[in-house]
Amino acid sequence: MMWQMLMIFLLTEFIPISSYTSNFTVSCERFQEKKTLRVRAGESLYLPCSNLDCYEATENTSYIWYKNLSKTLQFEQIGTEESEHVHYHESVLYILNLTTNDTGSYITHWWYSNNSCDEYEIDIVVYEEFNTNLLYSPMSEIKVAGIYCPVCDKQEGTFTWYKNFTLIPNQESGRILRIRNASKDSAGIYTCVCTWEHHGRMYNTSGSRELLIRDQPPSNPTIILLPVNSTMIADLNEASVLLVVLPCISMFLLLLVSEMVKWFAVDLLLFLRGIFTKLNRKEDGKVYDAYVIYQRNSLDEMTAKTLSDFVNGALPTVLERYYGFKLYIHGRDDLPGEDSINLIETKIQLSRRLIFILTPGTSVDQSGISPEAYDLQVGLHQALVQGDTGVILIQLGETQDYTHLPLGLQHLLHKNSPLMWREEQLSPNSRFWKQVRYRMPVPSSCQRNRKINNKTVHSII
């Protein structure tokens, strides 16, 4: 007997009560007025809690959904089984394949603590067929950029659009239906059908709104009737001249400002980079700011002299001594007896940029046996395949075309025009060197030292 009483007690404690009367609202506080949603039979509803915090704050909270059983104050708790026609998952209520029997009030209890909860209520009205009460608020504009689908606002789905219940051909599938050059013919009822997936099955939800196009008032020219005299005409003439001249002046000033911005853009970027970037620079494991690749053999005497003056003179003088960059230059930085092949691979990997020096008639041994051919091949592989090393192309002298160059180098030239070097550009502040600095990384050190007339000058880039 004692065992039977214990079983009855446990069953009454753990079997949920499916309905209750209106006194359940005592423990919950209602913050919003009751809303109404009108839908069509045969469709389905993805109905999130109407409050944004209630919908999104699903952690450490709980939800209970209810539906009224009749026009009385008696309500029934909704279950969470996915197979049920009406069920909920946390803050979202699902009503699948709506019927008119689903018409009624639905209440959400959002428990965000053990002793506190909020209550939200919504009336759902299901229509057997289309009714004008189903229309969302109309749109009444002379020019319409697009119509926004009023359903599936908080869920993903695919959209299909209809005008006056006829499929719109060649439409761009999306939540917004674009309308180009809206006219009287554009007026009508536009319906979007959102198709979404739930538990492995597809469901539809639709929304309709009417587009109203107002008649555009005719534009009549302004006619001045009084006074009519020579003085009035002379004022009018001056005004018409100003109306023509002022736009021309404004356009000229705009073009002038635009060109000035283009001209000083590099200077401004170098200035800002020198101030901000260097303060936040992180070590990347690199040793050199740039690895210099150039042809060292099979050059005529004049070209060889020009190349030597630039590579061993102007380039290191400006970039290293004046602006504090660290370069790796063959013939200057390699030591006798070192393994050239391993040396080239190592130094290129330790460099942040690759500087390719091009001369008239530049040609490289395609066999890759010579060091100058190998560093070109490794450099091109690093730039084109690895893609993690920036490239700077510098052209010495004029050239007709680049068809004699390796295909990889031709590809780089097609993407980036080379900087043209002329011997008169010796000043470190010339446009050429500013363009080179703009393509270079931030120098390795924050300070640079240079000696001028036996005096050491310290400056910060």
C-alpha positions as CSV (number, residue, x, y, z in Angstrom):
1,M,0.0,0.0,0.0
2,M,2.8,2.4,0.9
3,W,4.5,1.6,-2.5
4,Q,1.3,2.4,-4.4
5,M,0.9,5.8,-2.7
6,L,4.5,6.6,-3.5
7,M,4.0,5.9,-7.2
8,I,0.8,8.1,-7.3
9,F,2.8,10.9,-5.6
10,L,5.7,10.7,-8.2
11,L,3.2,10.6,-11.1
12,T,1.4,13.7,-9.9
13,E,4.6,15.5,-9.4
14,F,6.3,14.9,-12.8
15,I,3.4,14.7,-15.3
16,P,3.1,18.2,-16.9
17,I,-0.3,19.9,-16.8
18,S,-1.4,20.7,-20.4
19,S,-3.7,23.6,-19.6
20,Y,-4.4,26.2,-17.0
21,T,-6.5,29.3,-16.4
22,S,-5.6,33.0,-16.7
23,N,-3.9,33.2,-13.2
24,F,-0.6,32.1,-14.9
25,T,0.0,35.7,-15.9
26,V,0.5,36.8,-12.4
27,S,4.2,35.8,-12.4
28,C,5.0,37.3,-15.8
29,E,5.1,41.0,-16.8
30,R,3.8,42.1,-20.2
31,F,5.8,44.9,-21.9
32,Q,4.2,45.0,-25.4
33,E,0.6,45.4,-26.7
34,K,-0.9,42.3,-28.3
35,K,0.0,42.1,-32.0
36,T,-2.0,40.6,-34.9
37,L,-0.6,38.5,-37.8
38,R,-2.7,37.5,-40.8
39,V,-1.7,34.5,-42.9
40,R,-3.0,32.1,-45.6
41,A,-4.0,28.5,-45.1
42,G,-1.6,25.9,-46.5
43,E,1.5,28.0,-45.7
44,S,3.7,27.7,-42.7
45,L,5.0,30.0,-40.0
46,Y,8.4,30.6,-38.5
47,L,7.4,32.9,-35.6
48,P,10.2,34.2,-33.4
49,C,9.5,35.9,-30.1
50,S,8.4,39.5,-30.9
51,N,11.0,41.1,-28.6
52,L,14.6,41.3,-30.0
53,D,16.2,40.5,-26.6
54,C,13.8,37.6,-26.1
55,Y,14.6,36.2,-29.5
56,E,18.4,36.5,-29.3
57,A,19.2,35.8,-25.6
58,T,18.7,32.1,-25.7
59,E,21.5,31.2,-23.2
60,N,20.7,30.7,-19.5
61,T,17.1,31.4,-20.3
62,S,14.0,29.2,-20.9
63,Y,10.8,29.6,-22.9
64,I,7.3,28.2,-22.7
65,W,4.7,28.8,-25.5
66,Y,0.9,28.6,-25.1
67,K,-2.2,28.7,-27.3
68,N,-5.8,29.5,-26.2
69,L,-8.2,26.6,-26.5
70,S,-11.2,28.8,-27.2
71,K,-12.5,32.3,-26.6
72,T,-12.3,31.6,-22.9
73,L,-9.2,32.3,-20.8
74,Q,-8.0,28.7,-20.8
75,F,-4.7,28.0,-22.5
76,E,-2.8,24.9,-23.6
77,Q,1.0,24.5,-23.4
78,I,2.6,23.8,-26.8
79,G,5.1,21.0,-27.0
80,T,8.7,20.8,-28.5
81,E,8.4,17.6,-30.6
82,E,9.6,18.3,-34.2
83,S,7.0,15.9,-35.6
84,E,4.1,18.0,-34.1
85,H,2.1,20.2,-36.4
86,V,2.6,23.1,-33.9
87,H,5.8,23.1,-31.8
88,Y,8.5,25.4,-30.6
89,H,12.3,25.5,-30.3
90,E,13.6,27.9,-27.7
91,S,12.4,31.4,-28.8
92,V,10.8,30.3,-32.2
93,L,7.4,28.9,-32.7
94,Y,6.7,26.7,-35.7
95,I,3.2,26.2,-37.2
96,L,3.4,23.9,-40.2
97,N,0.8,23.7,-43.0
98,L,-1.6,26.2,-41.5
99,T,-5.4,25.6,-41.2
100,T,-8.2,27.8,-40.0
101,N,-8.1,25.9,-36.8
102,D,-4.8,27.5,-36.0
103,T,-6.5,30.9,-35.6
104,G,-6.1,32.1,-32.0
105,S,-3.8,33.8,-29.5
106,Y,-0.3,32.6,-28.8
107,I,1.7,33.6,-25.8
108,T,5.4,33.4,-25.0
109,H,6.8,33.2,-21.5
110,W,10.4,34.2,-21.5
111,W,12.1,33.1,-18.2
112,Y,15.4,35.0,-17.9
113,S,15.9,34.3,-14.2
114,N,14.4,31.9,-11.6
115,N,11.8,34.4,-10.4
116,S,11.3,36.8,-13.4
117,C,9.7,36.4,-16.8
118,D,8.2,38.5,-19.5
119,E,5.1,37.8,-21.5
120,Y,4.4,38.5,-25.2
121,E,1.1,37.7,-27.0
122,I,0.2,37.6,-30.7
123,D,-3.1,36.9,-32.5
124,I,-2.9,34.7,-35.6
125,V,-5.7,34.9,-38.1
126,V,-5.7,32.2,-40.8
127,Y,-7.6,32.9,-44.1
128,E,-8.8,30.1,-46.3
129,E,-8.2,32.2,-49.5
130,F,-6.5,35.5,-50.4
131,N,-8.1,38.5,-48.7
132,T,-7.2,42.2,-48.9
133,N,-6.7,42.0,-45.1
134,L,-3.6,40.0,-45.8
135,L,-1.9,43.0,-47.5
136,Y,1.0,44.7,-45.7
137,S,1.2,48.5,-45.7
138,P,1.1,49.8,-49.3
139,M,3.9,51.7,-51.0
140,S,3.0,54.9,-52.7
141,E,6.0,56.6,-54.4
142,I,6.7,58.1,-57.8
143,K,10.1,56.5,-58.0
144,V,10.7,53.2,-56.2
145,A,14.1,51.6,-55.9
146,G,12.8,48.3,-54.7
147,I,10.1,46.4,-52.8
148,Y,11.3,44.6,-49.6
149,C,9.8,41.2,-48.8
150,P,7.9,41.5,-45.5
151,V,8.4,37.9,-44.4
152,C,11.3,35.6,-43.4
153,D,12.9,38.6,-41.7
154,K,14.9,36.5,-39.2
155,Q,15.6,33.4,-41.2
156,E,17.3,32.2,-44.4
157,G,15.3,31.2,-47.5
158,T,14.9,31.6,-51.2
159,F,12.5,34.2,-52.7
160,T,10.2,34.1,-55.6
161,W,8.2,37.2,-56.7
162,Y,4.8,37.6,-58.3
163,K,2.9,40.6,-59.7
164,N,-0.9,40.4,-59.5
165,F,-0.4,36.6,-58.7
166,T,1.5,36.0,-61.9
167,L,5.2,34.9,-61.8
168,I,7.6,37.7,-62.7
169,P,9.9,36.4,-65.5
170,N,13.7,36.9,-65.4
171,Q,13.6,38.2,-61.9
172,E,16.7,38.6,-59.7
173,S,16.0,36.1,-56.8
174,G,16.4,38.0,-53.5
175,R,14.7,39.7,-50.6
176,I,14.4,43.0,-52.5
177,L,12.6,43.2,-55.9
178,R,14.2,46.0,-58.0
179,I,11.9,48.2,-60.1
180,R,13.6,50.2,-62.8
181,N,11.9,53.4,-64.0
182,A,8.6,52.9,-62.2
183,S,5.5,54.1,-64.1
184,K,1.8,53.7,-64.0
185,D,2.2,50.2,-65.4
186,S,4.3,49.2,-62.3
187,A,1.3,49.6,-60.0
188,G,-0.2,46.4,-58.7
189,I,-0.1,43.7,-55.9
190,Y,3.4,42.3,-55.4
191,T,3.8,39.0,-53.6
192,C,7.0,37.3,-52.4
193,V,7.1,33.6,-51.5
194,C,9.9,32.6,-49.1
195,T,10.8,29.0,-49.2
196,W,12.7,27.7,-46.1
197,E,13.8,24.4,-44.7
198,H,12.9,22.8,-41.3
199,H,13.7,19.4,-40.2
200,G,14.6,18.2,-43.7
201,R,11.4,19.5,-45.3
202,M,10.6,22.6,-47.3
203,Y,7.9,25.1,-46.4
204,N,6.5,28.4,-47.8
205,T,5.6,31.7,-46.3
206,S,4.2,34.6,-48.4
207,G,3.6,38.3,-48.0
208,S,1.9,40.8,-50.3
209,R,1.8,44.5,-50.6
210,E,0.3,46.9,-53.1
211,L,2.4,49.4,-55.1
212,L,0.5,52.7,-55.8
213,I,1.9,55.1,-58.4
214,R,0.7,58.6,-58.1
215,D,0.2,60.9,-61.1
216,Q,3.2,63.2,-61.5
217,P,2.0,66.8,-61.6
218,P,2.8,68.5,-65.0
219,S,5.8,70.8,-64.9
220,N,4.9,74.3,-66.3
221,P,7.6,76.8,-67.0
222,T,7.7,79.9,-64.9
223,I,6.4,83.0,-66.7
224,I,7.2,86.5,-65.4
225,L,4.3,88.7,-66.4
226,L,5.1,92.0,-64.6
227,P,7.0,94.2,-64.8
228,V,8.2,94.1,-68.4
229,N,10.9,96.7,-69.1
230,S,14.5,96.9,-70.2
231,T,15.8,97.0,-66.6
232,M,14.1,93.7,-65.7
233,I,15.4,92.1,-68.9
234,A,19.0,93.2,-68.1
235,D,18.8,91.7,-64.6
236,L,17.5,88.4,-66.0
237,N,20.4,88.5,-68.6
238,E,23.0,88.7,-65.9
239,A,21.4,85.9,-64.0
240,S,21.4,83.6,-67.0
241,V,25.1,84.3,-67.6
242,L,25.8,83.4,-63.9
243,L,23.9,80.2,-64.3
244,V,26.2,79.2,-67.1
245,V,29.4,80.4,-65.7
246,L,29.1,79.2,-62.1
247,P,28.8,75.5,-62.9
248,C,31.9,75.8,-65.2
249,I,33.9,77.5,-62.4
250,S,32.8,74.8,-59.9
251,M,33.8,72.0,-62.3
252,F,37.2,73.6,-62.9
253,L,37.8,73.9,-59.2
254,L,36.7,70.4,-58.6
255,L,39.2,69.1,-61.3
256,L,41.9,71.2,-59.8
257,V,41.4,69.9,-56.3
258,S,41.2,66.3,-57.7
259,E,44.6,66.7,-59.5
260,M,46.2,68.2,-56.4
261,V,45.0,65.3,-54.3
262,K,46.5,62.8,-56.8
263,W,49.8,64.7,-56.9
264,F,50.2,64.9,-53.2
265,A,48.6,61.5,-52.3
266,V,52.0,59.7,-52.2
267,D,53.5,62.4,-50.0
268,L,50.6,62.3,-47.6
269,L,50.7,58.5,-47.4
270,L,54.5,58.5,-46.8
271,F,54.1,61.1,-44.1
272,L,51.3,59.2,-42.3
273,R,53.1,55.8,-42.6
274,G,56.2,57.3,-41.1
275,I,54.3,58.5,-38.1
276,F,51.8,55.7,-37.4
277,T,52.9,52.5,-39.0
278,K,56.3,52.4,-37.5
279,L,54.9,52.8,-34.0
280,N,52.8,49.7,-34.4
281,R,55.2,47.6,-36.5
282,K,55.4,43.9,-35.6
283,E,58.5,41.8,-36.3
284,D,57.9,39.4,-39.2
285,G,61.2,37.5,-39.1
286,K,62.6,39.2,-42.2
287,V,66.1,40.6,-42.4
288,Y,66.1,42.6,-45.6
289,D,63.7,45.2,-46.8
290,A,64.4,44.3,-50.4
291,Y,66.4,41.8,-52.5
292,V,67.8,43.4,-55.7
293,I,67.6,41.3,-58.9
294,Y,69.5,42.5,-62.0
295,Q,71.4,41.3,-65.1
296,R,75.1,41.1,-64.4
297,N,76.5,39.6,-67.6
298,S,76.2,40.0,-71.4
299,L,75.7,43.8,-71.3
300,D,77.2,46.4,-73.6
301,E,79.7,48.8,-72.0
302,M,77.3,51.8,-71.7
303,T,74.4,49.8,-70.3
304,A,76.8,48.0,-67.8
305,K,78.0,51.4,-66.6
306,T,74.5,52.8,-66.2
307,L,73.4,49.7,-64.3
308,S,76.4,49.7,-62.1
309,D,76.0,53.4,-61.2
310,F,72.4,52.8,-60.2
311,V,72.7,49.5,-58.4
312,N,75.9,50.3,-56.5
313,G,75.5,54.1,-56.3
314,A,72.1,55.8,-56.4
315,L,70.0,52.9,-55.1
316,P,71.9,52.1,-51.9
317,T,72.8,55.8,-51.3
318,V,69.1,56.9,-51.3
319,L,67.4,53.9,-49.8
320,E,70.0,52.8,-47.3
321,R,71.9,55.9,-46.2
322,Y,69.2,58.4,-46.5
323,Y,66.0,56.5,-45.7
324,G,67.3,53.6,-43.5
325,F,66.2,50.6,-45.6
326,K,68.3,47.4,-45.7
327,L,69.0,45.9,-49.1
328,Y,70.7,42.7,-50.3
329,I,72.8,43.3,-53.5
330,H,74.7,40.5,-55.2
331,G,78.4,41.3,-55.5
332,R,78.3,43.5,-52.5
333,D,76.7,41.5,-49.7
334,D,77.7,37.9,-50.6
335,L,81.0,36.5,-49.4
336,P,83.6,34.6,-51.5
337,G,83.2,30.8,-51.3
338,E,79.5,30.8,-50.3
339,D,77.1,28.4,-52.0
340,S,75.3,30.7,-54.5
341,I,72.2,28.5,-54.9
342,N,71.5,28.1,-51.2
343,L,72.4,31.7,-50.6
344,I,69.9,33.1,-53.1
345,E,67.0,31.0,-51.8
346,T,67.8,32.0,-48.2
347,K,68.2,35.8,-48.9
348,I,65.0,36.0,-51.0
349,Q,63.0,34.3,-48.3
350,L,64.4,36.8,-45.7
351,S,63.4,39.8,-47.9
352,R,60.1,41.8,-47.8
353,R,60.3,43.0,-51.3
354,L,61.9,42.1,-54.7
355,I,63.3,44.9,-56.8
356,F,63.7,43.8,-60.5
357,I,66.0,46.1,-62.4
358,L,65.3,46.1,-66.2
359,T,67.7,47.5,-68.8
360,P,67.4,47.8,-72.6
361,G,67.9,44.4,-74.1
362,T,67.7,42.6,-70.8
363,S,67.9,38.9,-71.4
364,V,68.5,36.1,-68.9
365,D,70.0,32.6,-69.3
366,Q,66.8,30.5,-69.4
367,S,68.7,27.4,-68.3
368,G,68.9,28.7,-64.8
369,I,72.5,27.6,-64.3
370,S,74.0,31.0,-63.7
371,P,73.3,32.7,-60.3
372,E,71.7,35.7,-62.0
373,A,69.2,33.4,-63.8
374,Y,68.6,31.4,-60.6
375,D,67.8,34.4,-58.5
376,L,65.3,35.6,-61.2
377,Q,63.6,32.2,-61.2
378,V,63.4,32.0,-57.4
379,G,62.2,35.6,-57.2
380,L,59.4,35.0,-59.8
381,H,58.3,31.9,-58.0
382,Q,58.2,33.8,-54.7
383,A,56.2,36.6,-56.2
384,L,53.8,34.6,-58.5
385,V,53.4,31.3,-56.7
386,Q,54.0,32.0,-53.1
387,G,52.4,35.5,-53.4
388,D,53.7,36.8,-50.1
389,T,56.5,39.1,-51.4
390,G,55.8,42.5,-53.0
391,V,57.5,43.4,-56.3
392,I,59.0,46.7,-57.4
393,L,59.9,47.1,-61.1
394,I,62.5,49.7,-62.2
395,Q,63.3,50.4,-65.8
396,L,66.7,51.9,-66.8
397,G,66.5,53.6,-70.1
398,E,63.9,53.2,-72.9
399,T,62.8,49.9,-74.4
400,Q,60.4,49.0,-77.2
401,D,58.8,45.9,-75.8
402,Y,59.3,43.1,-73.2
403,T,58.7,40.1,-75.4
404,H,62.3,38.9,-74.9
405,L,61.8,38.6,-71.2
406,P,60.6,35.4,-69.3
407,L,56.9,35.0,-69.3
408,G,56.7,35.4,-65.5
409,L,58.4,38.7,-65.7
410,Q,56.1,39.8,-68.6
411,H,53.1,38.9,-66.4
412,L,54.4,41.2,-63.6
413,L,55.0,44.0,-66.1
414,H,51.4,43.5,-67.4
415,K,50.0,44.0,-63.9
416,N,52.3,46.8,-62.7
417,S,54.0,49.4,-64.9
418,P,57.7,49.9,-64.1
419,L,59.1,53.1,-62.5
420,M,61.3,54.9,-65.0
421,W,64.8,55.9,-63.8
422,R,66.6,58.9,-65.3
423,E,70.0,60.0,-64.1
424,E,68.8,63.5,-63.4
425,Q,66.6,62.2,-60.6
426,L,69.4,62.2,-58.1
427,S,67.5,64.1,-55.4
428,P,66.2,61.8,-52.6
429,N,63.0,63.9,-52.6
430,S,62.3,63.4,-56.4
431,R,59.0,61.9,-57.5
432,F,60.9,58.7,-58.6
433,W,62.2,58.0,-55.1
434,K,58.9,58.8,-53.5
435,Q,57.2,56.2,-55.7
436,V,59.9,53.7,-54.7
437,R,59.5,54.4,-51.0
438,Y,55.7,54.1,-51.4
439,R,56.2,50.6,-52.7
440,M,58.8,49.7,-50.1
441,P,57.9,48.4,-46.5
442,V,58.6,50.5,-43.5
443,P,62.3,50.7,-42.9
444,S,63.8,48.1,-40.5
445,S,65.0,50.8,-38.0
446,C,63.3,53.8,-36.6
447,Q,66.3,56.1,-36.9
448,R,68.8,56.6,-39.7
449,N,72.3,58.1,-39.4
450,R,74.2,59.7,-42.2
451,K,77.4,61.7,-42.3
452,I,77.5,65.0,-44.1
453,N,80.7,67.0,-43.9
454,N,82.0,64.9,-41.0
455,K,78.7,65.6,-39.0
456,T,76.2,62.9,-38.0
457,V,72.6,63.8,-38.7
458,H,69.8,61.9,-36.9
459,S,66.3,62.0,-38.3
460,I,63.1,60.0,-37.9
461,I,61.2,58.8,-41.1
